[in-house]
Amino acid sequence: MTSDNRTPAHVAIIMDGNGRWAQLRGRPRLFGHHEGAKRVKEIVRACPELGVDYLTVFAFSTENWKRTQTEVAGLMRLFKRYIRKEATNLHEENVRVRFIGDRVRLEPSLVDLMDGLELMTAQNTGTNLTIALNYGGRDEVTRAARRLAHDVKAGNLDPRQINDETFPRYLDTHVLPDPDLVIRTSGEARISNFLLWQSAYSEYEFIDTLWPDFTAKVFAEVLARFGLRERRFGAVKA
């Protein structure tokens, strides 16, 4: 299914609430992260029927390193397990997978798995799944500015050519359209350094549902509400 103007072509999700979901059940926080990973699989599979062509999920931020060593290590093991377990399924379901974020701080074994999954799915033409891993909006813009400055210094770019069309070419998301809708689960109403440049004109939906409870049905309900919104991009009706 191809999205229309009432269906967001690109949905970005801040998947929040895994730890609280687990704690409410008397379980360790990592249990919630494992359940949250299962939910990602369900939402990805729902995208074609719902008309969503691009899905970007916020898996681990540059600020998440501040969490306990136990939780961070557990998350890194979960990411590796997810890629190993789901790579073949994602490929067979025609999903194109990309990762955004700074890979320098990640374990080489995890980076190898990320690179391999991107390569495996590079020719797929279905849902475009982007996973933000060790990602921060300010960090992304900083890295983009550094690459741009390098090109200017090397004589490959005239400073007079720098504008809001050339700069995005240096962002991690340079091959993606900007998100039409950004969803944050768990009741928090902040963007937490996610897609700062790209979401300038995105619609936002902050919902109380904790991520492990965010089913395909809830996803469809949020998309239906999006279809009732009027997007003017700074303009007004004549």
Backbone bond lengths (Angstrom), bond angles and torsions (degrees), N, CA, C in turn:
res aa  C-N    CA-C-N  psi(-1)  N-CA   C-N-CA  omega(-1)  CA-C   N-CA-C  phi
1 M - - - 1.459 - - 1.521 109.46 -
2 T 1.322 116.29 137.12 1.456 121.26 176.85 1.519 109.29 -100.28
3 S 1.317 117.02 135.58 1.462 120.33 -176.42 1.518 110.68 -70.11
4 D 1.365 115.50 149.99 1.451 120.69 174.30 1.518 107.87 -111.73
5 N 1.353 116.28 -170.13 1.456 117.77 -175.68 1.520 113.39 -73.43
6 R 1.323 117.21 -5.12 1.456 121.09 176.62 1.529 111.71 -101.38
7 T 1.318 115.86 -5.43 1.457 121.55 178.49 1.524 108.77 -119.84
8 P 1.321 118.24 128.46 1.470 119.16 179.71 1.522 111.12 -68.79
9 A 1.322 116.48 126.16 1.466 120.15 177.30 1.516 110.66 -69.99
10 H 1.324 116.41 -33.82 1.467 121.51 -177.56 1.520 109.44 -127.44
11 V 1.311 115.64 118.49 1.464 122.13 177.25 1.522 108.43 -114.60
12 A 1.327 116.54 130.97 1.462 122.15 175.01 1.523 108.28 -113.33
13 I 1.328 116.47 139.73 1.461 120.03 -175.59 1.525 111.37 -128.83
14 I 1.327 115.72 128.18 1.462 122.10 169.53 1.528 105.19 -91.44
15 M 1.321 115.89 105.09 1.466 121.69 -171.94 1.530 109.17 -84.86
16 D 1.311 116.92 87.36 1.456 121.36 -173.28 1.524 110.91 -109.57
17 G 1.326 115.90 148.32 1.453 120.74 172.60 1.512 116.03 109.95
18 N 1.329 117.85 4.32 1.469 119.99 -179.64 1.528 111.86 -60.54
19 G 1.336 116.10 -47.89 1.450 120.09 -177.43 1.516 112.25 -64.44
20 R 1.341 116.80 -44.08 1.465 120.39 179.71 1.524 111.15 -64.87
21 W 1.338 115.95 -38.37 1.472 120.34 178.45 1.525 109.85 -58.36
22 A 1.325 116.87 -43.54 1.461 120.86 179.68 1.523 111.56 -68.31
23 Q 1.323 117.02 -44.29 1.455 120.69 -177.54 1.520 111.86 -63.98
24 L 1.341 117.10 -34.50 1.460 120.49 176.44 1.519 112.13 -63.18
25 R 1.323 115.67 -20.59 1.466 121.62 179.49 1.517 112.37 -104.73
26 G 1.327 115.91 10.29 1.453 120.40 178.38 1.516 113.58 70.48
27 R 1.315 116.49 25.36 1.458 121.18 -178.80 1.530 109.86 -114.05
28 P 1.343 118.34 159.93 1.470 120.87 178.09 1.529 111.06 -66.62
29 R 1.316 116.30 154.87 1.461 121.78 -176.38 1.530 112.36 -56.49
30 L 1.330 116.59 -36.94 1.466 118.95 -178.15 1.520 112.33 -63.23
31 F 1.339 116.85 -27.71 1.465 119.85 175.43 1.523 109.93 -60.06
32 G 1.323 115.74 -40.25 1.465 119.82 178.24 1.517 112.23 -65.62
33 H 1.321 116.89 -37.32 1.463 120.00 178.62 1.534 110.86 -65.88
34 H 1.315 116.96 -37.42 1.465 120.28 177.43 1.530 110.38 -64.89
35 E 1.334 117.04 -41.64 1.465 120.00 177.47 1.526 110.55 -66.57
36 G 1.319 116.08 -36.43 1.465 119.91 178.22 1.515 112.36 -63.70
37 A 1.342 116.51 -36.13 1.468 120.17 177.93 1.524 110.95 -63.12
38 K 1.328 116.67 -36.68 1.470 120.36 176.92 1.530 110.61 -63.96
39 R 1.320 115.68 -36.03 1.465 119.64 -179.16 1.522 111.12 -67.76
40 V 1.334 116.99 -34.97 1.469 119.72 176.97 1.529 109.58 -56.80
41 K 1.307 116.57 -44.35 1.462 121.67 -179.82 1.520 110.90 -58.11
42 E 1.337 116.85 -43.83 1.465 120.80 179.99 1.519 111.68 -64.55
43 I 1.323 117.23 -43.25 1.464 121.00 -177.27 1.528 110.81 -68.23
44 V 1.326 117.44 -39.89 1.467 120.43 177.38 1.523 109.97 -59.93
45 R 1.310 117.01 -43.69 1.469 120.88 -178.99 1.523 112.22 -67.11
46 A 1.330 116.85 -26.35 1.463 120.12 -179.25 1.525 112.84 -79.26
47 C 1.322 117.47 -19.54 1.472 121.14 -172.96 1.531 114.39 -57.73
48 P 1.332 120.25 -47.12 1.475 118.67 -177.95 1.520 113.13 -58.31
49 E 1.322 117.18 -45.28 1.465 120.50 -179.07 1.522 111.76 -66.19
50 L 1.331 116.50 -33.41 1.463 121.04 -178.13 1.522 112.66 -85.07
51 G 1.329 117.60 -6.64 1.460 120.78 176.99 1.509 114.82 85.04
52 V 1.334 117.61 17.77 1.462 121.66 178.82 1.524 108.72 -93.66
53 D 1.314 116.78 117.42 1.467 121.65 -177.44 1.528 112.62 -86.74
54 Y 1.338 116.47 -32.04 1.463 121.97 -177.00 1.516 109.11 -127.24
55 L 1.332 115.66 130.69 1.460 121.92 176.59 1.526 108.12 -128.63
56 T 1.323 116.45 124.10 1.464 121.40 177.16 1.520 108.64 -118.83
57 V 1.329 116.92 126.90 1.460 120.68 -178.30 1.526 110.16 -119.89
58 F 1.328 115.32 139.69 1.459 122.76 -178.27 1.524 107.71 -91.89
59 A 1.335 116.40 101.86 1.458 120.91 -173.39 1.525 113.21 -93.08
60 F 1.343 117.48 -37.74 1.465 120.64 -176.67 1.517 107.82 -158.39
61 S 1.323 116.48 124.20 1.463 120.35 -176.52 1.517 111.82 -95.80
62 T 1.310 115.60 165.79 1.465 120.24 176.48 1.522 110.70 -64.65
63 E 1.322 117.44 -20.38 1.464 121.46 178.25 1.528 112.54 -86.43
64 N 1.331 117.38 -17.06 1.462 119.88 -176.74 1.525 113.71 -68.44
65 W 1.325 117.48 -12.53 1.464 119.85 175.68 1.528 111.00 -64.05
66 K 1.326 117.68 -15.97 1.463 121.74 -179.48 1.531 111.89 -75.94
67 R 1.320 117.20 -10.29 1.463 120.17 179.57 1.529 109.58 -71.57
68 T 1.322 116.55 172.58 1.458 119.59 -177.74 1.523 110.43 -60.78
69 Q 1.315 115.53 151.24 1.462 120.66 179.61 1.524 110.76 -58.86
70 T 1.324 116.79 -35.74 1.467 121.03 179.82 1.523 111.10 -63.45
71 E 1.349 116.34 -44.60 1.455 119.58 -178.61 1.526 111.13 -69.17
72 V 1.324 117.23 -42.36 1.465 120.24 -179.92 1.530 110.64 -62.47
73 A 1.332 116.31 -46.67 1.465 120.01 179.51 1.522 110.68 -61.62
74 G 1.328 115.83 -39.88 1.460 119.62 178.47 1.516 112.19 -64.60
75 L 1.321 116.68 -39.20 1.463 120.77 178.03 1.527 111.17 -64.89
76 M 1.323 116.65 -41.58 1.461 119.42 179.53 1.532 110.96 -63.80
77 R 1.337 116.37 -38.61 1.472 119.07 175.33 1.517 110.67 -65.12
78 L 1.323 116.74 -37.98 1.462 121.06 179.42 1.521 111.27 -64.25
79 F 1.336 117.43 -41.92 1.458 120.45 179.39 1.528 110.62 -61.05
80 K 1.323 115.56 -44.17 1.466 119.23 179.84 1.524 111.05 -65.34
81 R 1.319 115.65 -41.19 1.464 119.77 179.13 1.526 110.76 -64.15
82 Y 1.335 116.31 -42.08 1.469 120.60 -179.50 1.526 110.80 -60.87
83 I 1.323 116.63 -46.57 1.462 119.65 -178.49 1.526 110.71 -63.72
84 R 1.324 116.82 -45.92 1.467 119.78 -179.66 1.527 111.34 -61.51
85 K 1.319 115.87 -41.42 1.465 120.74 -174.90 1.517 112.61 -75.94
86 E 1.333 116.62 -37.78 1.460 120.21 -171.30 1.524 114.77 -101.49
87 A 1.311 119.04 -8.37 1.462 120.80 -175.31 1.529 112.13 -54.10
88 T 1.309 117.32 -51.23 1.461 120.53 -177.84 1.520 111.29 -64.33
89 N 1.344 117.01 -42.08 1.460 120.02 179.37 1.522 111.38 -62.42
90 L 1.324 116.54 -44.71 1.460 120.22 179.33 1.518 110.89 -60.58
91 H 1.317 115.99 -42.15 1.462 120.24 179.79 1.528 110.93 -65.18
92 E 1.320 116.93 -45.33 1.469 120.53 -179.01 1.523 111.89 -66.64
93 E 1.324 116.90 -26.47 1.463 120.93 178.01 1.528 112.05 -89.53
94 N 1.333 116.63 9.95 1.468 123.37 173.00 1.528 112.89 67.49
95 V 1.336 117.28 27.47 1.464 121.86 179.47 1.524 109.82 -86.39
96 R 1.306 116.52 132.79 1.464 122.23 175.59 1.530 107.95 -95.34
97 V 1.316 117.76 119.60 1.461 121.78 -175.89 1.517 111.08 -107.54
98 R 1.327 115.33 134.16 1.458 122.22 173.79 1.527 108.15 -132.54
99 F 1.317 116.15 154.25 1.462 122.10 173.99 1.520 108.79 -119.32
100 I 1.325 116.19 139.39 1.459 120.77 173.49 1.526 108.24 -122.95
101 G 1.317 116.11 155.21 1.454 121.57 -176.97 1.522 110.18 123.56
102 D 1.313 115.73 173.57 1.459 122.19 -178.89 1.526 109.34 -88.47
103 R 1.324 117.25 115.86 1.467 120.99 -175.24 1.531 112.71 -87.25
104 V 1.323 117.80 -6.83 1.462 121.28 -173.15 1.525 111.68 -58.83
105 R 1.324 117.78 -39.18 1.463 121.09 -174.98 1.533 112.61 -83.86
106 L 1.317 117.60 -10.75 1.459 121.12 -177.11 1.525 111.48 -79.83
107 E 1.313 116.33 153.71 1.457 121.11 178.66 1.536 109.74 -61.87
108 P 1.328 118.04 138.62 1.469 120.71 179.62 1.529 113.10 -55.45
109 S 1.341 117.11 -35.13 1.463 119.23 -179.96 1.521 111.50 -65.97
110 L 1.337 117.33 -35.19 1.462 121.18 176.68 1.522 110.29 -70.82
111 V 1.319 117.25 -43.26 1.467 120.98 178.95 1.532 110.63 -60.37
112 D 1.326 116.58 -39.89 1.467 120.08 178.03 1.527 110.78 -60.91
113 L 1.324 117.16 -41.25 1.462 120.73 178.46 1.527 111.04 -66.17
114 M 1.321 116.37 -39.94 1.463 120.88 178.18 1.522 110.47 -63.02
115 D 1.329 115.93 -47.47 1.467 120.37 179.09 1.524 110.91 -60.03
116 G 1.335 115.96 -42.09 1.451 120.33 -178.80 1.511 112.79 -64.71
117 L 1.341 117.19 -40.10 1.461 120.51 179.27 1.522 111.18 -68.30
118 E 1.325 116.58 -39.56 1.471 119.41 176.56 1.525 110.56 -61.72
119 L 1.314 116.77 -43.91 1.461 120.72 -179.59 1.521 110.96 -65.99
120 M 1.329 117.40 -43.07 1.461 121.74 -178.76 1.521 112.15 -59.81
121 T 1.345 116.52 -37.80 1.462 120.59 -173.31 1.530 113.14 -102.13
122 A 1.319 117.41 8.06 1.473 121.65 -171.40 1.521 113.57 -59.60
123 Q 1.319 118.06 -28.77 1.460 120.73 -177.26 1.525 112.66 -97.97
124 N 1.319 117.91 1.95 1.461 120.67 -178.06 1.526 110.79 -71.58
125 T 1.318 115.33 149.63 1.469 120.40 -172.05 1.521 113.24 -120.39
126 G 1.335 117.61 10.08 1.455 120.81 -179.78 1.512 111.73 -90.95
127 T 1.306 116.32 -141.16 1.463 121.85 -179.62 1.525 111.09 -57.14
128 N 1.313 115.84 134.99 1.467 121.82 175.71 1.522 108.20 -94.60
129 L 1.322 116.57 106.16 1.457 121.99 179.34 1.518 109.67 -99.79
130 T 1.327 116.14 120.96 1.463 121.46 177.09 1.518 108.24 -114.27
131 I 1.322 116.33 127.74 1.454 122.03 -178.60 1.529 108.85 -111.16
132 A 1.322 116.19 118.26 1.464 121.37 179.37 1.523 108.67 -87.36
133 L 1.320 115.99 111.48 1.464 121.98 -173.00 1.529 109.15 -129.75
134 N 1.321 116.40 122.31 1.468 122.82 -166.97 1.530 108.96 52.39
135 Y 1.324 113.46 52.52 1.461 121.37 -176.34 1.526 110.43 -114.73
136 G 1.314 115.49 141.64 1.459 123.07 171.16 1.517 108.00 -147.37
137 G 1.313 117.61 137.37 1.456 120.49 -177.50 1.516 113.18 -60.66
138 R 1.319 117.24 -43.65 1.470 120.04 179.47 1.523 110.34 -66.60
139 D 1.336 116.24 -39.69 1.460 120.01 178.56 1.522 110.19 -63.23
140 E 1.326 116.86 -40.83 1.463 120.69 179.43 1.528 111.09 -62.69
141 V 1.331 116.44 -45.74 1.463 120.25 -179.80 1.526 110.44 -64.56
142 T 1.329 116.91 -38.80 1.457 120.72 178.28 1.527 111.02 -62.73
143 R 1.338 115.90 -46.22 1.467 119.51 179.18 1.522 111.28 -64.68
144 A 1.343 116.51 -37.02 1.457 120.33 178.04 1.529 110.88 -64.82
145 A 1.337 116.23 -42.31 1.468 120.41 179.01 1.522 110.55 -63.40
146 R 1.325 116.52 -36.52 1.465 120.58 179.05 1.529 110.26 -65.02
147 R 1.337 117.10 -43.59 1.467 120.20 179.00 1.522 110.90 -65.93
148 L 1.330 115.60 -39.74 1.465 119.86 178.93 1.524 110.06 -63.68
149 A 1.334 117.76 -44.56 1.461 121.49 179.64 1.523 110.81 -61.26
150 H 1.320 116.39 -37.54 1.471 120.37 178.15 1.515 110.41 -62.33
151 D 1.344 116.88 -42.24 1.462 120.19 179.49 1.525 111.65 -66.80
152 V 1.327 116.63 -37.23 1.466 119.79 177.02 1.521 109.72 -64.61
153 K 1.320 116.65 -45.80 1.457 121.02 -179.35 1.525 111.50 -62.35
154 A 1.338 115.83 -36.35 1.471 120.42 -178.74 1.520 112.01 -79.32
155 G 1.319 117.14 -4.83 1.455 120.53 179.61 1.513 113.97 83.28
156 N 1.331 116.78 12.23 1.465 120.38 -179.30 1.521 113.22 -88.49
157 L 1.324 116.33 -9.66 1.467 120.26 -178.36 1.515 109.29 -144.96
158 D 1.326 115.88 128.44 1.458 122.16 175.94 1.533 107.94 -81.02
159 P 1.332 118.92 127.45 1.467 120.43 179.88 1.525 112.97 -53.13
160 R 1.327 117.11 -28.74 1.463 119.90 179.52 1.524 112.31 -69.84
161 Q 1.339 116.56 -13.46 1.459 120.13 178.63 1.522 113.25 -88.36
162 I 1.325 116.71 -5.87 1.465 120.18 -177.83 1.524 110.19 -76.97
163 N 1.326 116.14 119.62 1.461 121.87 177.56 1.527 108.96 -152.00
164 D 1.327 116.99 -170.00 1.460 119.44 -175.97 1.524 112.71 -76.49
165 E 1.332 116.60 1.96 1.463 120.05 173.29 1.530 111.36 -102.43
166 T 1.322 116.82 -36.30 1.470 118.99 -179.77 1.526 111.77 -79.75
167 F 1.340 118.24 -36.65 1.460 120.04 -175.98 1.533 113.01 -59.95
168 P 1.343 119.37 -43.58 1.469 119.22 -178.76 1.528 114.16 -59.39
169 R 1.324 117.83 -18.91 1.463 120.08 178.53 1.523 111.77 -65.90
170 Y 1.327 116.97 -16.15 1.455 121.61 -179.16 1.533 112.33 -98.12
171 L 1.322 116.76 -3.28 1.458 121.02 179.63 1.522 111.08 -80.43
172 D 1.334 116.79 159.52 1.461 121.12 177.55 1.522 111.18 -59.24
173 T 1.317 116.59 -28.55 1.468 122.26 -173.62 1.527 112.82 -95.75
174 H 1.312 117.61 21.62 1.472 120.38 -170.50 1.522 113.68 -59.29
175 V 1.324 118.66 -20.60 1.466 120.67 179.92 1.525 112.01 -97.53
176 L 1.329 117.65 2.68 1.465 121.71 -176.09 1.522 111.37 -110.54
177 P 1.326 117.03 150.01 1.472 118.94 171.04 1.520 109.01 -74.55
178 D 1.316 116.94 157.76 1.459 119.95 176.11 1.529 109.57 -65.05
179 P 1.327 117.73 149.30 1.464 119.19 179.72 1.525 111.85 -68.69
180 D 1.322 115.36 138.45 1.462 120.82 174.78 1.526 110.37 -81.28
181 L 1.328 115.58 -33.37 1.457 121.38 -175.18 1.519 109.48 -139.11
182 V 1.323 116.26 133.01 1.462 122.06 173.75 1.528 107.68 -116.31
183 I 1.319 116.19 125.35 1.463 122.20 -179.50 1.521 108.74 -111.06
184 R 1.330 116.58 135.00 1.468 120.12 170.82 1.520 108.08 -123.07
185 T 1.319 115.50 126.82 1.452 120.47 178.37 1.526 110.81 -91.20
186 S 1.315 116.77 170.40 1.469 127.33 170.77 1.520 115.41 85.44
187 G 1.320 119.54 4.47 1.452 121.10 174.41 1.510 116.01 89.68
188 E 1.325 117.99 -4.46 1.466 120.48 177.28 1.528 109.48 -81.62
189 A 1.328 116.57 136.14 1.467 120.87 -176.45 1.516 110.76 -112.95
190 R 1.319 115.92 64.57 1.468 121.20 175.93 1.523 108.01 -149.12
191 I 1.334 116.21 161.49 1.467 119.60 -173.67 1.524 112.83 -96.88
192 S 1.320 117.68 -12.23 1.474 122.59 171.69 1.522 114.06 50.09
193 N 1.341 115.70 45.73 1.470 119.90 170.35 1.530 112.43 65.58
194 F 1.326 116.71 33.58 1.462 121.79 -175.77 1.523 110.76 -109.96
195 L 1.332 116.54 120.24 1.471 123.08 174.97 1.529 111.92 49.79
196 L 1.327 116.05 52.67 1.456 120.55 -174.49 1.524 113.02 -61.24
197 W 1.308 117.26 -45.22 1.463 120.72 -179.80 1.526 110.11 -72.60
198 Q 1.311 116.47 -45.78 1.460 122.45 -169.85 1.530 113.20 -70.19
199 S 1.324 117.17 -26.24 1.466 119.27 -173.07 1.521 113.48 -97.34
200 A 1.328 116.49 20.28 1.471 120.64 -176.83 1.528 112.40 -54.05
201 Y 1.328 117.75 -36.50 1.465 121.30 -179.94 1.523 112.49 -121.31
202 S 1.318 116.28 21.26 1.461 119.67 177.32 1.528 110.15 -73.51
203 E 1.317 115.39 152.07 1.457 121.22 167.54 1.524 107.33 -83.31
204 Y 1.332 116.97 146.73 1.460 121.27 179.53 1.523 110.63 -117.57
205 E 1.315 115.00 144.65 1.459 121.24 174.51 1.530 107.83 -135.02
206 F 1.334 116.49 115.24 1.457 121.98 177.06 1.527 107.85 -105.19
207 I 1.325 116.32 118.27 1.459 119.59 -176.35 1.525 110.35 -122.20
208 D 1.330 116.30 154.39 1.456 121.90 -176.71 1.523 112.98 -77.16
209 T 1.309 118.46 -20.13 1.456 122.64 -176.59 1.523 111.42 -57.85
210 L 1.328 117.12 129.61 1.465 120.71 174.70 1.528 108.62 -74.48
211 W 1.333 116.95 147.17 1.461 120.22 -171.26 1.530 114.60 -52.71
212 P 1.330 120.65 -44.28 1.468 118.25 -179.87 1.526 114.13 -62.55
213 D 1.343 117.45 -15.62 1.462 121.64 177.03 1.527 112.24 -98.74
214 F 1.321 117.43 4.01 1.466 121.94 -177.86 1.532 108.62 -82.86
215 T 1.298 116.18 89.66 1.463 121.99 -176.35 1.523 111.14 -85.65
216 A 1.319 115.58 172.39 1.463 120.45 175.43 1.526 110.67 -60.79
217 K 1.327 116.75 -32.44 1.466 120.84 178.19 1.525 110.80 -65.44
218 V 1.325 116.94 -45.04 1.467 120.78 177.16 1.526 109.78 -62.87
219 F 1.321 116.36 -41.50 1.471 121.40 178.36 1.522 110.15 -57.76
220 A 1.322 117.04 -46.25 1.468 121.57 -179.73 1.526 110.95 -62.29
221 E 1.326 117.02 -37.34 1.464 120.51 179.43 1.526 111.26 -66.14
222 V 1.331 116.63 -40.19 1.466 120.47 178.14 1.525 110.04 -64.96
223 L 1.322 116.93 -42.16 1.464 120.56 179.27 1.528 110.90 -64.09
224 A 1.329 116.46 -36.16 1.463 119.54 178.71 1.528 110.52 -64.20
225 R 1.324 116.77 -38.92 1.469 119.54 177.63 1.523 110.97 -66.20
226 F 1.327 116.01 -36.82 1.466 119.56 176.55 1.527 110.22 -57.80
227 G 1.329 116.87 -39.96 1.460 121.08 -178.08 1.512 114.11 -62.84
228 L 1.342 116.98 -15.60 1.463 120.76 179.50 1.521 112.25 -91.95
229 R 1.323 116.65 -7.52 1.462 120.17 -177.28 1.531 111.08 -83.08
230 E 1.316 114.64 153.16 1.464 120.95 175.10 1.521 108.57 -108.55
231 R 1.319 116.23 119.23 1.458 121.30 -177.92 1.522 108.97 -102.79
232 R 1.336 116.81 119.58 1.471 120.98 -174.92 1.523 112.90 -112.56
233 F 1.337 117.79 -13.26 1.469 121.99 178.04 1.536 112.17 51.19
234 G 1.323 115.78 42.42 1.456 120.65 176.37 1.517 114.62 91.80
235 A 1.329 117.10 -11.14 1.454 120.94 -179.37 1.531 109.92 -90.76
236 V 1.312 116.61 171.02 1.471 122.28 175.55 1.499 108.28 -129.06
237 K 1.338 115.23 159.09 1.457 119.14 177.62 1.516 110.58 -66.85
238 A 1.310 115.80 143.61 1.467 119.90 178.73 1.528 109.37 -70.21
